[in-house]
């Protein structure tokens, strides 16, 4: 790169971005923007600001300077922040910039290359750089400088940090869950909020933990009769589950079904019956699909009775089918209660009949 790029390739510092579920939860509150603001690290190189220049330059055309000269004249460097969404998406790479340095040392920036999600933060940082004047024939002159800013991720550091956070989460999850199981909901409230905060620090790949933390926190408020608070936490759960469904559809449907069910409770609790009805319907649709899929797997496994592995698959499929049958039955009974509260007796009776049919499954 010598002779074409400023050789001091600048690496964005490993700024900690908000966890993916924090982004998902924030998206619920501000749908049009993921406006997380992280502090920019600012480094001073050499002396202070460039001294004011009194005399105009007789050289009108900007000069081309070497990498070495550019590095020697750099007096102020602002490191770019790592765009949170780019970090979440594991996007990395270099951004090539062309800097037009004025005789006074200020900078105009144009882009040569780079990923669209990284370019703007590189521009924002480079615009704040300052150079000591480049002198030719005793006068300060404008100069062209090419730089390359590297956005990198500390994979090893992030893994160890994620591992520690995961271990802390597991410990806190047990405390939160045990208080809920013992019906000590006031104590559970504080512990589950702590759990949710831990979950929000987790990197991508832990959305299921985040959804569960929000669900526990919503339950802690729900069983104390703090319904508006419960509804808010259940909405966070739903937003996170929707993000999980987009990134991991193979496991996200289970999370989304639970989240819609909880969100239905939350909306019903504060009198948002129409929204609650929509959530119940969506949850039922997902649950019904999961139950039918489990039935299909079970039937296929039953046709392979010879192998011991098939027996294990049958047991797993039967457990999965029973799980979704029980979940759907419970949801339908709650849904019927909502429908009666809305005055829709016919729909309520239909939901009750479906629930009743699920309460008497066929024998194995």
VEXDREN-2710 file (C-alpha; in Angstrom, 1 decimal):
% VEXDREN-2710
k/r/px/py/pz
1/UNK/0.0/0.0/0.0
2/UNK/3.0/2.3/0.3
3/UNK/2.7/5.3/-1.9
4/UNK/-1.0/4.9/-2.3
5/UNK/-2.4/4.5/1.2
6/UNK/-1.6/6.2/4.4
7/UNK/0.4/3.2/6.0
8/UNK/-1.0/3.8/9.5
9/UNK/-4.0/1.6/9.0
10/UNK/-6.4/2.6/11.8
11/UNK/-8.3/-0.2/13.6
12/UNK/-11.6/0.6/15.2
13/UNK/-11.4/-0.1/18.9
14/UNK/-13.5/-3.1/20.2
15/UNK/-16.3/-0.9/21.5
16/UNK/-19.0/-2.9/23.2
17/UNK/-22.2/-2.8/21.3
18/UNK/-25.6/-3.4/22.9
19/UNK/-26.6/-7.1/22.9
20/UNK/-28.9/-8.1/20.0
21/UNK/-31.9/-8.5/22.3
22/UNK/-31.4/-5.0/23.6
23/UNK/-31.5/-3.8/20.0
24/UNK/-34.7/-5.9/19.4
25/UNK/-36.3/-4.5/22.6
26/UNK/-35.4/-0.9/21.6
27/UNK/-36.8/-1.4/18.2
28/UNK/-40.2/-1.9/19.8
29/UNK/-40.0/1.5/21.4
30/UNK/-38.4/3.3/18.4
31/UNK/-39.4/1.3/15.3
32/UNK/-37.7/3.6/12.8
33/UNK/-34.3/3.9/14.5
34/UNK/-31.7/1.8/16.3
35/UNK/-30.1/4.9/17.7
36/UNK/-27.7/3.5/20.2
37/UNK/-24.9/6.0/20.8
38/UNK/-21.5/4.8/21.8
39/UNK/-18.7/7.1/22.9
40/UNK/-16.0/7.8/20.4
41/UNK/-12.5/7.3/21.5
42/UNK/-10.4/10.3/20.7
43/UNK/-6.6/10.1/20.5
44/UNK/-4.2/13.0/20.3
45/UNK/-1.1/12.4/18.2
46/UNK/1.8/14.8/18.5
47/UNK/1.1/18.4/19.5
48/UNK/-2.2/20.3/19.8
49/UNK/-4.3/21.9/17.2
50/UNK/-2.4/23.2/14.1
51/UNK/-1.3/26.8/14.4
52/UNK/-3.2/29.4/12.5
53/UNK/-1.6/30.3/9.2
54/UNK/-1.4/33.9/8.1
55/UNK/-0.1/33.8/4.5
56/UNK/-2.1/32.3/1.6
57/UNK/-0.5/29.6/-0.5
58/UNK/0.8/30.4/-4.0
59/UNK/0.1/26.7/-4.9
60/UNK/-3.5/26.3/-5.9
61/UNK/-3.6/22.6/-6.8
62/UNK/-3.6/20.1/-3.8
63/UNK/-0.4/18.2/-3.5
64/UNK/0.0/14.5/-3.2
65/UNK/1.9/13.5/-0.1
66/UNK/3.6/10.3/1.0
67/UNK/2.3/8.0/3.7
68/UNK/5.2/8.9/5.9
69/UNK/4.6/12.7/5.6
70/UNK/0.9/12.2/6.2
71/UNK/1.6/10.3/9.4
72/UNK/4.0/12.9/10.6
73/UNK/1.5/15.7/10.1
74/UNK/-1.5/14.0/11.7
75/UNK/-2.1/15.9/15.0
76/UNK/-5.6/14.7/16.0
77/UNK/-7.2/11.3/15.3
78/UNK/-10.7/10.3/16.2
79/UNK/-11.4/6.6/16.1
80/UNK/-14.7/5.5/14.6
81/UNK/-17.3/3.8/16.7
82/UNK/-18.3/0.3/15.5
83/UNK/-21.9/0.5/14.2
84/UNK/-24.0/-1.6/16.6
85/UNK/-25.9/-3.3/13.8
86/UNK/-22.7/-4.1/11.8
87/UNK/-21.2/-5.6/14.9
88/UNK/-24.3/-7.6/15.6
89/UNK/-24.3/-8.9/12.0
90/UNK/-20.5/-9.7/12.3
91/UNK/-19.7/-7.3/9.5
92/UNK/-16.0/-6.3/9.3
93/UNK/-13.6/-4.9/6.8
94/UNK/-11.7/-1.9/5.6
95/UNK/-13.0/1.5/4.5
96/UNK/-10.9/3.4/2.0
97/UNK/-11.1/7.2/2.2
98/UNK/-9.7/10.1/0.3
99/UNK/-9.0/13.1/2.5
100/UNK/-8.6/16.6/1.1
101/UNK/-6.7/18.5/3.8
102/UNK/-7.0/22.3/3.7
103/UNK/-4.0/24.6/4.2
104/UNK/-5.3/25.1/7.7
105/UNK/-5.4/21.4/8.4
106/UNK/-9.1/20.7/8.3
107/UNK/-10.5/17.7/6.4
108/UNK/-13.0/17.0/3.7
109/UNK/-13.8/13.3/3.1
110/UNK/-14.8/11.2/0.1
111/UNK/-15.3/7.4/0.0
112/UNK/-13.2/5.1/-2.2
113/UNK/-14.4/1.7/-0.9
114/UNK/-16.0/-0.1/2.0
115/UNK/-19.1/-1.9/3.3
116/UNK/-22.1/0.4/3.3
117/UNK/-22.8/-0.3/7.0
118/UNK/-19.3/0.8/7.9
119/UNK/-18.7/3.7/5.6
120/UNK/-20.6/6.4/7.5
121/UNK/-18.9/5.9/10.8
122/UNK/-15.5/6.0/9.1
123/UNK/-16.5/9.3/7.4
124/UNK/-17.8/10.8/10.7
125/UNK/-14.5/10.0/12.4
126/UNK/-12.2/11.1/9.6
127/UNK/-13.9/14.5/9.4
128/UNK/-12.7/15.2/12.9
129/UNK/-9.1/14.5/12.1
130/UNK/-6.6/17.4/12.0
131/UNK/-3.2/17.8/10.3
132/UNK/-0.4/20.2/10.8
133/UNK/-0.1/22.3/7.6
134/UNK/1.8/20.8/4.7
135/UNK/4.4/23.4/3.7
136/UNK/5.7/24.0/0.2
137/UNK/7.9/26.9/-0.8
138/UNK/7.4/28.4/2.6
139/UNK/3.6/28.4/2.4
140/UNK/0.9/26.0/3.7
141/UNK/-0.8/24.1/0.9
142/UNK/-3.8/21.8/0.5
143/UNK/-3.0/18.1/0.3
144/UNK/-4.6/14.8/-0.8
145/UNK/-4.2/11.9/1.7
146/UNK/-5.5/8.4/1.2
147/UNK/-6.3/6.4/4.4
148/UNK/-7.7/3.0/5.2
149/UNK/-9.7/2.4/8.3
150/UNK/-10.1/-1.2/9.5
151/UNK/-13.2/-2.4/11.4
152/UNK/-12.2/-5.6/13.2
153/UNK/-13.8/-7.8/15.8
154/UNK/-12.0/-9.3/18.8
155/UNK/-13.3/-12.9/18.3
156/UNK/-11.4/-14.5/21.2
157/UNK/-12.2/-11.7/23.6
158/UNK/-15.8/-11.7/22.7
159/UNK/-16.1/-15.4/23.1
160/UNK/-14.6/-15.4/26.6
161/UNK/-16.8/-12.4/27.5
162/UNK/-19.9/-14.2/26.2
163/UNK/-18.9/-17.3/28.1
164/UNK/-18.7/-15.4/31.4
165/UNK/-22.0/-13.6/30.7
166/UNK/-23.6/-16.9/29.9
167/UNK/-22.4/-18.4/33.2
168/UNK/-23.7/-15.4/35.1
169/UNK/-27.0/-15.6/33.3
170/UNK/-27.4/-19.3/34.3
171/UNK/-26.8/-18.5/38.0
172/UNK/-29.2/-15.5/37.9
173/UNK/-31.8/-17.5/35.9
174/UNK/-32.0/-20.1/38.7
175/UNK/-32.6/-17.4/41.3
176/UNK/-35.3/-15.7/39.3
177/UNK/-37.1/-18.9/38.4
178/UNK/-37.0/-20.3/41.9
179/UNK/-38.6/-17.2/43.3
180/UNK/-41.4/-17.5/40.7
181/UNK/-41.9/-21.2/41.4
182/UNK/-42.1/-20.4/45.1
183/UNK/-44.6/-17.6/44.3
184/UNK/-42.4/-15.0/46.0
185/UNK/-43.2/-12.6/43.2
186/UNK/-42.0/-9.4/44.9
187/UNK/-38.5/-10.9/45.3
188/UNK/-38.7/-12.4/41.8
189/UNK/-39.3/-9.0/40.4
190/UNK/-35.9/-7.6/41.3
191/UNK/-34.0/-10.8/40.5
192/UNK/-35.7/-11.2/37.1
193/UNK/-35.0/-7.6/36.2
194/UNK/-31.3/-8.3/37.0
195/UNK/-31.6/-11.3/34.7
196/UNK/-33.0/-9.3/31.9
197/UNK/-30.2/-6.8/32.2
198/UNK/-27.6/-9.6/32.0
199/UNK/-29.4/-11.1/28.9
200/UNK/-29.2/-7.7/27.1
201/UNK/-25.4/-7.9/27.4
202/UNK/-25.2/-11.2/25.6
203/UNK/-24.0/-11.3/22.0
204/UNK/-25.9/-12.8/19.0
205/UNK/-26.9/-16.4/19.4
206/UNK/-28.4/-15.9/22.8
207/UNK/-31.8/-14.5/21.8
208/UNK/-33.7/-17.4/23.4
209/UNK/-32.2/-16.6/26.8
210/UNK/-33.2/-13.0/26.3
211/UNK/-36.7/-13.9/25.5
212/UNK/-36.9/-16.1/28.5
213/UNK/-35.6/-13.4/30.8
214/UNK/-38.2/-11.0/29.6
215/UNK/-40.9/-13.7/30.0
216/UNK/-39.8/-14.3/33.6
217/UNK/-39.8/-10.6/34.4
218/UNK/-43.3/-10.2/32.9
219/UNK/-44.5/-13.1/35.0
220/UNK/-43.1/-11.5/38.2
221/UNK/-45.1/-8.4/37.5
222/UNK/-48.2/-10.3/36.3
223/UNK/-48.7/-12.3/39.4
224/UNK/-48.4/-9.2/41.6
225/UNK/-51.2/-7.6/39.6
226/UNK/-48.9/-5.1/38.1
227/UNK/-50.5/-5.5/34.7
228/UNK/-49.1/-2.5/32.7
229/UNK/-45.6/-3.4/33.7
230/UNK/-46.2/-7.0/32.8
231/UNK/-47.6/-6.0/29.4
232/UNK/-44.4/-3.9/28.7
233/UNK/-42.1/-6.8/29.5
234/UNK/-44.2/-9.2/27.5
235/UNK/-44.0/-6.8/24.5
236/UNK/-40.2/-6.9/24.9
237/UNK/-40.4/-10.7/24.8
238/UNK/-42.4/-10.6/21.7
239/UNK/-40.1/-8.2/19.9
240/UNK/-37.1/-10.4/20.8
241/UNK/-38.9/-13.6/19.7
242/UNK/-39.7/-12.0/16.3
243/UNK/-36.0/-11.1/15.9
244/UNK/-35.1/-14.7/16.8
245/UNK/-37.5/-16.1/14.3
246/UNK/-35.9/-14.0/11.5
247/UNK/-32.4/-15.2/12.4
248/UNK/-33.1/-18.8/13.5
249/UNK/-36.4/-19.9/12.0
250/UNK/-35.8/-23.5/12.8
251/UNK/-36.0/-22.9/16.6
252/UNK/-37.7/-19.4/16.6
253/UNK/-41.2/-20.7/16.1
254/UNK/-41.3/-22.2/19.6
255/UNK/-40.1/-19.0/21.1
256/UNK/-42.5/-16.9/19.1
257/UNK/-45.5/-19.1/20.1
258/UNK/-44.7/-18.5/23.8
259/UNK/-44.1/-14.8/23.2
260/UNK/-47.5/-14.3/21.4
261/UNK/-49.2/-16.2/24.2
262/UNK/-47.6/-14.0/26.9
263/UNK/-48.3/-10.8/24.8
264/UNK/-51.9/-11.9/24.6
265/UNK/-52.1/-12.1/28.4
266/UNK/-50.4/-8.8/28.8
267/UNK/-52.8/-7.0/26.4
268/UNK/-55.8/-8.7/27.8
269/UNK/-54.8/-7.6/31.3
270/UNK/-54.9/-3.9/30.5
271/UNK/-58.1/-4.2/28.4
272/UNK/-56.6/-4.2/24.9
273/UNK/-58.9/-7.0/23.8
274/UNK/-58.6/-6.6/20.0
275/UNK/-54.8/-6.8/20.2
276/UNK/-55.0/-9.7/22.6
277/UNK/-57.3/-11.6/20.2
278/UNK/-54.8/-11.1/17.4
279/UNK/-51.9/-12.4/19.6
280/UNK/-54.0/-15.5/20.6
281/UNK/-54.8/-16.3/17.0
282/UNK/-51.1/-16.0/15.9
283/UNK/-50.0/-18.2/18.9
284/UNK/-52.6/-20.8/18.1
285/UNK/-51.6/-21.0/14.4
286/UNK/-47.9/-21.6/15.3
287/UNK/-48.8/-24.1/18.0
288/UNK/-51.1/-26.0/15.7
289/UNK/-48.4/-26.1/13.0
290/UNK/-45.8/-27.4/15.5
291/UNK/-48.2/-30.1/16.8
292/UNK/-49.0/-31.3/13.3
293/UNK/-45.3/-31.4/12.5
294/UNK/-44.6/-33.5/15.6
295/UNK/-47.4/-35.9/14.6
296/UNK/-45.8/-36.3/11.1
297/UNK/-42.5/-37.1/12.7
298/UNK/-44.2/-39.6/15.0
299/UNK/-46.0/-41.4/12.2
300/UNK/-42.8/-41.7/10.2
301/UNK/-40.9/-43.0/13.3
302/UNK/-43.7/-45.6/13.9
303/UNK/-43.1/-47.0/10.5
304/UNK/-39.5/-47.7/11.4
305/UNK/-40.1/-50.0/14.4
306/UNK/-37.1/-52.2/13.8
307/UNK/-34.3/-50.0/15.0
308/UNK/-33.7/-48.8/18.5
309/UNK/-32.9/-45.3/17.2
310/UNK/-36.4/-45.2/15.7
311/UNK/-37.8/-46.0/19.2
312/UNK/-36.0/-43.0/20.6
313/UNK/-37.3/-40.8/17.8
314/UNK/-40.8/-42.0/18.5
315/UNK/-40.5/-41.1/22.2
316/UNK/-39.1/-37.7/21.3
317/UNK/-41.8/-37.0/18.7
318/UNK/-44.5/-38.2/21.2
319/UNK/-43.2/-35.9/23.9
320/UNK/-43.2/-33.0/21.4
321/UNK/-46.7/-33.7/20.3
322/UNK/-48.0/-33.9/23.8
323/UNK/-46.2/-30.7/24.7
324/UNK/-47.9/-28.7/21.9
325/UNK/-51.2/-30.4/22.5
326/UNK/-51.2/-29.3/26.2
327/UNK/-50.0/-25.8/25.3
328/UNK/-52.7/-25.4/22.6
329/UNK/-55.4/-26.6/24.9
330/UNK/-54.3/-24.1/27.6
331/UNK/-54.2/-21.3/25.1
332/UNK/-57.7/-22.1/23.7
333/UNK/-59.3/-22.0/27.1
334/UNK/-57.7/-18.6/27.8
335/UNK/-58.7/-17.4/24.4
336/UNK/-62.3/-18.5/25.0
337/UNK/-62.3/-16.4/28.2
338/UNK/-61.2/-13.4/26.2
339/UNK/-63.9/-14.0/23.5
340/UNK/-66.6/-14.2/26.2
341/UNK/-65.4/-10.9/27.7
342/UNK/-65.7/-9.4/24.2
343/UNK/-69.2/-10.7/23.8
344/UNK/-68.4/-13.2/21.0
345/UNK/-70.1/-16.2/22.5
346/UNK/-70.1/-18.3/19.3
347/UNK/-66.3/-17.9/18.8
348/UNK/-65.8/-18.7/22.5
349/UNK/-67.8/-21.9/22.3
350/UNK/-65.8/-22.9/19.2
351/UNK/-62.5/-22.4/21.0
352/UNK/-63.8/-24.4/24.0
353/UNK/-64.8/-27.3/21.8
354/UNK/-61.3/-27.4/20.2
355/UNK/-59.8/-27.3/23.7
356/UNK/-62.1/-30.1/24.8
357/UNK/-61.1/-32.3/21.8
358/UNK/-57.4/-31.8/22.7
359/UNK/-58.0/-32.8/26.3
360/UNK/-58.9/-36.3/25.2
361/UNK/-56.0/-37.4/22.9
362/UNK/-56.1/-40.7/21.2
363/UNK/-54.4/-43.5/23.0
364/UNK/-50.9/-44.4/22.0
END
